[in-house]
């Protein structure tokens, strides 16, 4: 959802986009399938995206995380709860950022041009994911600058770093309007749930689900993806999870 919103924003502001996605052995690989549908929709609408999926799925076999271990259930509840740390994939964003930076620098040096290196990290991830925090990106960009020639050609672009998911979604709606795209079609082709079922339906109860549902709910929108339960029930669960967290009555394992 965040990366798709970022893609719409970049297109709406006139950028040429070279995108990378990763198969890192995640249980929710369905996100890559949904992305292919979105890219097809965008191309039919006149927006051709340079995109490739990198297979680093071997990482899933060696990393300790609920997102890559089929025998480890993804925890449920509000995203900021302590048990959500089980969804951290060690060093994931450092690896992804390093690959993406190398790609950006290659484009820059090959074309003798400046390139912005854009990521969709946002404030909602700061509590649980250390590799989504501003200080992490300041440090890693410093390392990239020290470790590469011509690093002045690449700058990082993190437009959502201080935004929550509702604000990101609100901007995405405006970007879709600018691009003359159907908002529901685009977001039906996104995926956020860490625990899809065999029929390709979202769980509605993992932290990533809850955060997404609350963003749509806050804007008075109905999420166009299919959940295992009716929209009214997943919204009720998301609101209750948030209330429990805010009252300090979190459900820890």
N, C-alpha and C positions, 0 to 999 in steps of 0.2 A: 504493500500500500504506500509506504513512504517513498520507495524508489520510483514507483509509477507516478506519484504526485510530482516528484522531482523531474522526471522525464517530461511530463506535461508542461511544467514551469519552464524548463530549458527550451522546449520547442516553441512555447508561446512567446518567449523573449528573443527568438530568432537565432538560436544557437545550432550549430552542426554537432550532432551527438554521436559519439562512439562509445557503445555500452558493453559492459562485461557482466555476465552472471556466473554464479559458481554452483556446481554440484559438489558439495563437500560431504556427501553421505547423510544429509539431513533426512529425517523421517517425512518431512513435508515437501518432498521433491515436486509435488503437484504444483508448487508455485512456478516452476520452470515451464510446465505444460501450459498453465494459464497465461504465462507471459508470451508464449508463442502465439496464442490466440490474439492477444492484444497487439502484438507487432503486426500480425496479419491485418487486423482491423485498422491500425494506423496507416499501413501501406496502402490499403484500399481508399483511405481518406486523403492520400497524397503525401504522407509523411514517411519517408524511407529512413530507417534507422540502421546504422552499422552496428551489428550486435553479434556477440559470440558467447557461447557457454563454455567455460573452462571446467574440465573434469579433474577435480582434486578430491574425488570421492574416497580415496584411500585415507584421508584425514579422519573420516568418520570411524574407521576401525581402530584408531589409536587414541582418539580424544575421549575424555571422560565427561560425558554430558547427556542429559535426558533427551537432547535433540538428535543424537546420533546413535543411541543404544536402543534397539528394538525391545529389549527386556526391561527397560526403565520407563515407567509411565511419567508423562509430563504432568507436573503438579497443576492443580486448579486454583482459581482465585484471583484476587486483584494483583496486578503486576508488581507492585512495590513490596509484596510480602517476602519475608525471609526465605520461604521455600522456593521462590522463583529463581534463586541463585543456581538451582539445579539446571536451569536452561542456559546458563553461561557455557559457551564453547571456548575453551582456553585459547587465547591469542587469535581468535577468529578475525577480528577486524584489523589486527596488525598484519595478518597474512593477506587479507583481501586488499587492504590499503596499499601494501607494498607492491602487489601485482598490478593493481590499477594505476599506481603512480608510475611504475615502469612503463606501462602502456602509454600513459599520457606523455611521458618524457620522450618515448620513441616517436609518437606522432609529432611532437613539437620539434624534435631535432631533424626528423625526416622532412618536414614541411617548412622548416625554418620559421616557425611561428610560435606564438604564445598559446598555451592551453590551460584551461581551468579544469581542475581535478575535483569533481563534484560527488558528494555522498549525502544520503538522506538521513543521517543520524539526527536524533531530536531529543528534547529535554525529558520526555517521558521515560527514556532508557537510562538516564543518568544514575538513578538510585541502584539499579541492579547490575548494569553493564559498565564496568570501569572503562572499557574501550570505546565508549560513546561520549565520554566527557571532554570538555574543551581542553583541559590540561594534557590529556592523552594525545590529541591531535597537534597541539603545540609542540610536544616533545617528539612525536614521530616525524613531523614535517622538518623539524630541525635535523633529525637523523638522516632523512632523505637528502636534505640540502648538503650535509657534510659528506654523504656517501656517493654523490653523483656529480659529473660534469654537467654544465648547462642547466643546473637546477633553477636558475632564474627564469627559465622559460615556462615553468609550471607553478601555478598558485592553487591553493586549496579553496574550495567553495563549499561552505556548509550553511546553507540558508536557513535550515530548520533547527539549528543547534539550541536556540532558546525558545523554540515553539513546542506546543503540545500537539497531539494528533488531531484535535478538532480544528485548530488553526491551519494545519497542513491540508486537511480535507477541504476546508473553506477555500483556500487558495487554489486547490486542484479543481474545484468546481468552476472558478473564474477562468482558469487556464483552459479547461475543456470548452467553455463558452467562447473564448477567444479563438480557439482552434476549430470551432464548429464541430465538436465531437459530442457524442452522447455520453453523459457522465455515468449513467447506470451501466452501459455497455462496457466502458473502460473498467469500472470497479468490480463488475461481475467477473472480469478476467484478472483480478488480483487475488492474492492469497495471503492470509496472515496467520491462520490457525496452525499451532504446532502439532495438532493431533487430528489429522483428517481420518475419516473412517473409510471402509473399503468401498463405499459408494461415492467417495469424493465430496462428502459433506463436512462442514466445519464443526468442530466440537462445541464451540460456544462457551466453554468453561475454562480454557487455559488463559493464562495472563495476557497473552497476545490477543486472544479473542476478546476478552473483556475490555481491553484498552480500545480496540477498534470499534466495538459495539457502542461504547460510551461516547466516542467521537461522533458517530453517526447520530446517536440519540441526542446529543447536545445541540446538533444543528437541525434537529427535527426531520432527519432523513431516515429512510429504511435502507439498510444494507442490502444490495442486490444479490449477494452470494447466498448459497443455500446452506442453512444450518440444520442440524439434526432435529432441532425443536423449532416451533413457530417463533417468529420474531418477537412477539410479546413476551414469551418465556425467556428468551436469551437476554432481552433487555432487563427483565425483572432480576435475573441472576446477576447481571453486570452491576446494576444499581445496588443490589444488596451486598455484593462483594466490596464495592466502594464504601458503602456505609460502615461495614464491619471494619475495614481498614482505618477509616477516619475516626472510628470510636475506640480503636485499639483492640477490637475483638477479632483478631485475625485467626484463620484456621491454619495452624502449623502442623506438619506431620508429627 
